[in-house]
Every structure is written in structure tokens, then in C-alpha cells.
Amino acid sequence: MPNYSFNGLVCYLQASKKHVNLGFHKGVELQEKDTDQLLQGSGKGMRHIRIKKMEEINPDVFSSMIKEAMALNEL
């Protein structure tokens, strides 16, 4: 499972048979920025976006969330 970092862990991609998760290590802190309410999960800190179809990929939204996650590591 690839993890991506910038001053610490930022996000990861997790593939399964029927979907791919774009996960965020500080997902709980991202939830207030998630205006499209894409983040799922109930763990202490991590959240993910479940992608089941190519049409669900929104590059602008995903890029924005990744940049926000990177900014959290600069605090």
C-alpha cells in the first residue's frame, strides 16, 4: 500500500477487488474542509474516500484535499 508524505505521512492508496481508498492519515482534521462530504471512516484519526468507479474521481476536489492534508503537516 503506497503512502505519500510531506513533513510526515499525508495520504495513502489502498486497492481492493471492488474499490480503491484514498486515505488520509489526519482525516479527522480534514473533515471540516470536506464540503462534498466524501470522507468516510470512524477511527481515531484516519479517514478515506472510497472510489468504486472511474467517474467518481474528481481531480480538483482530490487535489484540494491532498493540499489541505499537506498543510496540516506544516503546523
OpenMM code with the backbone's topology and positions (N, CA, C; nanometers):
from openmm import Vec3, app, unit

residues = "MET PRO ASN TYR SER PHE ASN GLY LEU VAL CYS TYR LEU GLN ALA SER LYS LYS HIS VAL ASN LEU GLY PHE HIS LYS GLY VAL GLU LEU GLN GLU LYS ASP THR ASP GLN LEU LEU GLN GLY SER GLY LYS GLY MET ARG HIS ILE ARG ILE LYS LYS MET GLU GLU ILE ASN PRO ASP VAL PHE SER SER MET ILE LYS GLU ALA MET ALA LEU ASN GLU LEU".split()
positions = [
    Vec3(0.0844, -0.1166, 0.0000),
    Vec3(0.0000, 0.0000, 0.0000),
    Vec3(0.0896, 0.1238, 0.0000),
    Vec3(0.0872, 0.2006, -0.1071),
    Vec3(0.1723, 0.3199, -0.1122),
    Vec3(0.1217, 0.4298, -0.0188),
    Vec3(0.2166, 0.4884, 0.0523),
    Vec3(0.1914, 0.6028, 0.1394),
    Vec3(0.2685, 0.7208, 0.0842),
    Vec3(0.2112, 0.8376, 0.0971),
    Vec3(0.2760, 0.9583, 0.0472),
    Vec3(0.2964, 1.0535, 0.1645),
    Vec3(0.4139, 1.1175, 0.1648),
    Vec3(0.4464, 1.2019, 0.2796),
    Vec3(0.4972, 1.3389, 0.2360),
    Vec3(0.4808, 1.4326, 0.3274),
    Vec3(0.5330, 1.5677, 0.3152),
    Vec3(0.5422, 1.6184, 0.4587),
    Vec3(0.6616, 1.6247, 0.5112),
    Vec3(0.6812, 1.6584, 0.6529),
    Vec3(0.6029, 1.5624, 0.7433),
    Vec3(0.5929, 1.4387, 0.7033),
    Vec3(0.5153, 1.3372, 0.7742),
    Vec3(0.4166, 1.2729, 0.6793),
    Vec3(0.3474, 1.1709, 0.7270),
    Vec3(0.2522, 1.0994, 0.6426),
    Vec3(0.1340, 1.1886, 0.6057),
    Vec3(0.0932, 1.1819, 0.4785),
    Vec3(-0.0174, 1.2636, 0.4284),
    Vec3(-0.1344, 1.1748, 0.3870),
    Vec3(-0.1117, 1.0869, 0.2897),
    Vec3(-0.2208, 1.0056, 0.2372),
    Vec3(-0.1678, 0.8724, 0.1864),
    Vec3(-0.2613, 0.7849, 0.1508),
    Vec3(-0.2251, 0.6526, 0.1006),
    Vec3(-0.3297, 0.6072, -0.0004),
    Vec3(-0.2928, 0.5094, -0.0798),
    Vec3(-0.3858, 0.4428, -0.1711),
    Vec3(-0.3941, 0.2963, -0.1309),
    Vec3(-0.5143, 0.2477, -0.1153),
    Vec3(-0.5351, 0.1081, -0.0784),
    Vec3(-0.6324, 0.0465, -0.1785),
    Vec3(-0.5841, -0.0530, -0.2506),
    Vec3(-0.6669, -0.1183, -0.3519),
    Vec3(-0.7295, -0.2455, -0.2960),
    Vec3(-0.8538, -0.2684, -0.3334),
    Vec3(-0.9199, -0.3952, -0.3050),
    Vec3(-0.9897, -0.4389, -0.4340),
    Vec3(-1.0587, -0.5495, -0.4298),
    Vec3(-1.1184, -0.6028, -0.5525),
    Vec3(-1.2247, -0.5114, -0.6131),
    Vec3(-1.3026, -0.4446, -0.5294),
    Vec3(-1.4164, -0.3684, -0.5813),
    Vec3(-1.4042, -0.2170, -0.5661),
    Vec3(-1.2973, -0.1693, -0.5026),
    Vec3(-1.2809, -0.0257, -0.4849),
    Vec3(-1.1363, 0.0083, -0.4516),
    Vec3(-1.1100, 0.1387, -0.4521),
    Vec3(-0.9803, 0.1917, -0.4089),
    Vec3(-1.0096, 0.2979, -0.3044),
    Vec3(-0.9331, 0.2969, -0.1966),
    Vec3(-0.9461, 0.4013, -0.0952),
    Vec3(-0.8322, 0.5009, -0.1103),
    Vec3(-0.8677, 0.6288, -0.1127),
    Vec3(-0.7713, 0.7359, -0.0981),
    Vec3(-0.7839, 0.7785, 0.0468),
    Vec3(-0.6851, 0.7413, 0.1263),
    Vec3(-0.6945, 0.7639, 0.2700),
    Vec3(-0.6053, 0.8771, 0.3165),
    Vec3(-0.6458, 0.9374, 0.4272),
    Vec3(-0.5727, 1.0487, 0.4856),
    Vec3(-0.5393, 1.0163, 0.6302),
    Vec3(-0.4116, 1.0276, 0.6639),
    Vec3(-0.3656, 0.9946, 0.7977),
    Vec3(-0.4227, 1.0898, 0.9029),
    Vec3(-0.4471, 1.2145, 0.8676),
    Vec3(-0.5085, 1.3120, 0.9585),
    Vec3(-0.6483, 1.3475, 0.9081),
    Vec3(-0.7221, 1.2469, 0.8690),
    Vec3(-0.8528, 1.2667, 0.8090),
    Vec3(-0.9537, 1.3347, 0.8981),
    Vec3(-0.9483, 1.3076, 1.0281),
    Vec3(-1.0416, 1.3721, 1.1203),
    Vec3(-1.0253, 1.5237, 1.1138),
    Vec3(-0.9020, 1.5689, 1.1041),
    Vec3(-0.8756, 1.7133, 1.0963),
    Vec3(-0.9171, 1.7725, 0.9622),
    Vec3(-0.9314, 1.6885, 0.8604),
    Vec3(-0.9731, 1.7351, 0.7273),
    Vec3(-1.1247, 1.7455, 0.7128),
    Vec3(-1.1987, 1.6820, 0.8017),
    Vec3(-1.3432, 1.6723, 0.7827),
    Vec3(-1.4121, 1.8078, 0.7695),
    Vec3(-1.3665, 1.9102, 0.8395),
    Vec3(-1.4318, 2.0410, 0.8282),
    Vec3(-1.4084, 2.1034, 0.6910),
    Vec3(-1.3032, 2.0633, 0.6199),
    Vec3(-1.2744, 2.1132, 0.4848),
    Vec3(-1.3442, 2.0300, 0.3774),
    Vec3(-1.4043, 1.9188, 0.4162),
    Vec3(-1.4670, 1.8250, 0.3239),
    Vec3(-1.6093, 1.8694, 0.2924),
    Vec3(-1.6232, 1.9733, 0.2116),
    Vec3(-1.7550, 2.0291, 0.1812),
    Vec3(-1.8418, 1.9327, 0.1005),
    Vec3(-1.7799, 1.8397, 0.0281),
    Vec3(-1.8553, 1.7414, -0.0506),
    Vec3(-1.8911, 1.6176, 0.0307),
    Vec3(-1.8482, 1.6131, 0.1562),
    Vec3(-1.8734, 1.5017, 0.2479),
    Vec3(-1.8353, 1.3670, 0.1865),
    Vec3(-1.7118, 1.3596, 0.1392),
    Vec3(-1.6599, 1.2380, 0.0782),
    Vec3(-1.5895, 1.1473, 0.1784),
    Vec3(-1.5388, 1.2045, 0.2867),
    Vec3(-1.4598, 1.1266, 0.3816),
    Vec3(-1.5477, 1.0294, 0.4597),
    Vec3(-1.4960, 0.9076, 0.4732),
    Vec3(-1.5648, 0.8023, 0.5469),
    Vec3(-1.4702, 0.7456, 0.6519),
    Vec3(-1.5276, 0.6745, 0.7458),
    Vec3(-1.4474, 0.6071, 0.8468),
    Vec3(-1.4843, 0.6542, 0.9855),
    Vec3(-1.4438, 0.5749, 1.0830),
    Vec3(-1.4798, 0.6080, 1.2206),
    Vec3(-1.3638, 0.5867, 1.3173),
    Vec3(-1.2434, 0.5732, 1.2653),
    Vec3(-1.1266, 0.5548, 1.3506),
    Vec3(-1.0900, 0.6818, 1.4243),
    Vec3(-0.9862, 0.6726, 1.5056),
    Vec3(-0.9428, 0.7878, 1.5858),
    Vec3(-0.8949, 0.9037, 1.5003),
    Vec3(-0.8233, 0.8770, 1.3929),
    Vec3(-0.7648, 0.9861, 1.3169),
    Vec3(-0.7788, 0.9759, 1.1665),
    Vec3(-0.7759, 0.8554, 1.1142),
    Vec3(-0.7737, 0.8383, 0.9686),
    Vec3(-0.9149, 0.8400, 0.9101),
    Vec3(-0.9229, 0.8889, 0.7877),
    Vec3(-1.0462, 0.8854, 0.7089),
    Vec3(-1.0080, 0.8523, 0.5654),
    Vec3(-1.1046, 0.8078, 0.4863),
    Vec3(-1.0756, 0.7710, 0.3474),
    Vec3(-1.1921, 0.8093, 0.2574),
    Vec3(-1.1605, 0.8179, 0.1294),
    Vec3(-1.2605, 0.8343, 0.0247),
    Vec3(-1.2636, 0.7032, -0.0517),
    Vec3(-1.3783, 0.6402, -0.0581),
    Vec3(-1.3931, 0.5137, -0.1305),
    Vec3(-1.4325, 0.5432, -0.2744),
    Vec3(-1.3549, 0.4901, -0.3675),
    Vec3(-1.3777, 0.5122, -0.5103),
    Vec3(-1.4127, 0.3784, -0.5739),
    Vec3(-1.5347, 0.3684, -0.6262),
    Vec3(-1.5814, 0.2436, -0.6865),
    Vec3(-1.5830, 0.2489, -0.8392),
    Vec3(-1.5921, 0.3703, -0.8944),
    Vec3(-1.5981, 0.3871, -1.0398),
    Vec3(-1.5067, 0.5015, -1.0797),
    Vec3(-1.4528, 0.4936, -1.1990),
    Vec3(-1.3651, 0.5992, -1.2503),
    Vec3(-1.4364, 0.7345, -1.2493),
    Vec3(-1.5661, 0.7347, -1.2734),
    Vec3(-1.6427, 0.8588, -1.2789),
    Vec3(-1.6462, 0.9306, -1.1443),
    Vec3(-1.6181, 0.8600, -1.0360),
    Vec3(-1.6193, 0.9200, -0.9024),
    Vec3(-1.4921, 0.9996, -0.8723),
    Vec3(-1.3937, 0.9891, -0.9591),
    Vec3(-1.2677, 1.0609, -0.9374),
    Vec3(-1.2870, 1.2067, -0.9790),
    Vec3(-1.2674, 1.2959, -0.8829),
    Vec3(-1.2782, 1.4388, -0.9082),
    Vec3(-1.1409, 1.4995, -0.8794),
    Vec3(-1.0580, 1.5183, -0.9830),
    Vec3(-0.9205, 1.5646, -0.9622),
    Vec3(-0.9105, 1.6952, -0.8838),
    Vec3(-1.0003, 1.7892, -0.9080),
    Vec3(-0.9935, 1.9176, -0.8378),
    Vec3(-1.0183, 1.9009, -0.6883),
    Vec3(-1.1207, 1.8250, -0.6538),
    Vec3(-1.1530, 1.8025, -0.5127),
    Vec3(-1.0428, 1.7220, -0.4452),
    Vec3(-0.9976, 1.6155, -0.5093),
    Vec3(-0.8936, 1.5305, -0.4504),
    Vec3(-0.7638, 1.6088, -0.4313),
    Vec3(-0.7258, 1.6885, -0.5310),
    Vec3(-0.6033, 1.7690, -0.5198),
    Vec3(-0.6145, 1.8680, -0.4050),
    Vec3(-0.7286, 1.9291, -0.3930),
    Vec3(-0.7507, 2.0259, -0.2856),
    Vec3(-0.7381, 1.9587, -0.1489),
    Vec3(-0.7952, 1.8410, -0.1348),
    Vec3(-0.7883, 1.7703, -0.0067),
    Vec3(-0.6458, 1.7250, 0.0246),
    Vec3(-0.5735, 1.6822, -0.0764),
    Vec3(-0.4336, 1.6425, -0.0555),
    Vec3(-0.3509, 1.7635, -0.0122),
    Vec3(-0.3740, 1.8781, -0.0755),
    Vec3(-0.3017, 2.0004, -0.0369),
    Vec3(-0.3369, 2.0421, 0.1057),
    Vec3(-0.4630, 2.0288, 0.1434),
    Vec3(-0.5038, 2.0598, 0.2812),
    Vec3(-0.4365, 1.9648, 0.3796),
    Vec3(-0.4271, 1.8371, 0.3422),
    Vec3(-0.3610, 1.7381, 0.4285),
    Vec3(-0.2118, 1.7691, 0.4425),
    Vec3(-0.1497, 1.8140, 0.3353),
    Vec3(-0.0103, 1.8536, 0.3420),
    Vec3(0.0072, 1.9738, 0.4349),
    Vec3(-0.0840, 2.0695, 0.4272),
    Vec3(-0.0768, 2.1890, 0.5110),
    Vec3(-0.0878, 2.1528, 0.6585),
    Vec3(-0.1630, 2.0489, 0.6914),
    Vec3(-0.1732, 2.0064, 0.8315),
    Vec3(-0.0364, 1.9639, 0.8872),
    Vec3(0.0499, 1.9138, 0.8011),
    Vec3(0.1825, 1.8708, 0.8464),
    Vec3(0.2784, 1.9876, 0.8612),
    Vec3(0.2388, 2.1062, 0.8213),
    Vec3(0.3237, 2.2237, 0.8374),
    Vec3(0.2969, 2.2972, 0.9671),
    Vec3(0.1899, 2.2588, 1.0372),
    Vec3(0.1548, 2.3261, 1.1633),
    Vec3(0.2471, 2.2846, 1.2747),
] * unit.nanometer
topology = app.Topology()
chain = topology.addChain("A")
for resn in residues:
    res = topology.addResidue(resn, chain)
    for name in ("N", "CA", "C"):
        topology.addAtom(name, app.Element.getBySymbol(name[0]), res)
